[in-house]
């Protein structure tokens, strides 16, 4: 239920911060991990009892102003603040995801003749890929879902050179999706499978970190092509909410004059 999800999120993010992270001086031995409830309430400028009720699920309708204050107190980034608002039931422009890709998107995908390009949905299922992307992901059997490939496929730990960073970002992306469509059967099934079969995912899932796909640099180790360093850009498919077009490109050689 929404109240318990909000409280679980607040507790996890509070536990992830220490006094020094928010400019506080810590005295003596602390009995709790991270910040105390009273400290978060004081940083956000809200009543400590009110904040306790939020964590306990007894208060379910905080105002947008209170949510913004909590976001600042907990040092939440833009994606995580949006997730907080969704958990509290604040209206957003999010829409349900659309299955399948359009013929126009398929033509655009195939237009990237040399660069790996593929389309994912909100649960990181690969809906379509061009030939370079299929070749890039050839170590995986099958190359069907990025989260499964990272956490459950044995090839994942060799393929992703910065596996820990990739794993953290992947879990955080799914956590963002859980705030948009918490009851989606595909998401619930995927999270359940990952939690049961991957202790690493289970641990990361409890942190409630939230992150959307935008752009980044990845270091990969392909069994045929060898070490690769690529950048990626993600583009929302406006005609199909929840879908993203991901395009990889090699990092430019900056050593040339």
Phi, psi and omega in degrees: 000152188304319182300317181289325177295319178296313180297319179297319179296312181299318180296318182294317181288328176294319181292338183277352182250140173255166180306319182294332180296334184244014176080022179260153176263128181264132179240132175073188181275130180265134182274345182244153175285134177078208182281156172278157178303318182298325180292317178296316180300318181294317179297325182273348181073033178240162179295136183298322179293322178297317179296320178300321179295325176298313181295326183276355179081010179274342174242121190242358187228061175293149180287160175303326179295318178295319179297319178297320179295320178293322178299319178291318181297323182268006176058046182276139174282175184303315181296320182288325177295319178297321177298317178302315179297321179295318180298329180275358178085014177292129181302137177227174180270008182296145179231157179297151182291154179250134181271149178078157178246153183280159175302324180295320179291325177298319178294320178296318180300314182287347178288343175275086188290327186250336185261136175299130178218139180207162182245132177240162171254188187294337178262016174069020170289136175277110184276330180197153180211147174275169183305317178298325178290322177297320178293320180298319183266015182299336178294343184265142179226101355269169173268078191246327184212125186298323180292317178297321180295322181288312191265331189245337180277128180303335180290340187300317185290334176276324185290315181268104183301316176265065188300318182299317179293318179296318180297316180298315181294323181294313178297321181293327177293316179295326177295323175298317179298325181295336176279340181269312181227071186297334184258010180297125183303320181296317179296313181299319180294317181295313180297320179298314180297314181295321181294320182290320190258351181228103175302328179295316178295316181303319180292314181294326182297326182285347180282341181059030173289145183233135180205133175262156178281127176229279177207153181189176174247136180237142172251122185239157177231097183270134183299334179260316184274344181084198181295135180228140171239120185229155168254155175226151174236141177243141183231124176292137177269102188297329181281349182221084183307134181099339180271148175224141172265123180250129180235125176262143173221147177294146176293129181299147179280108182272359181278343181286145180291000000 
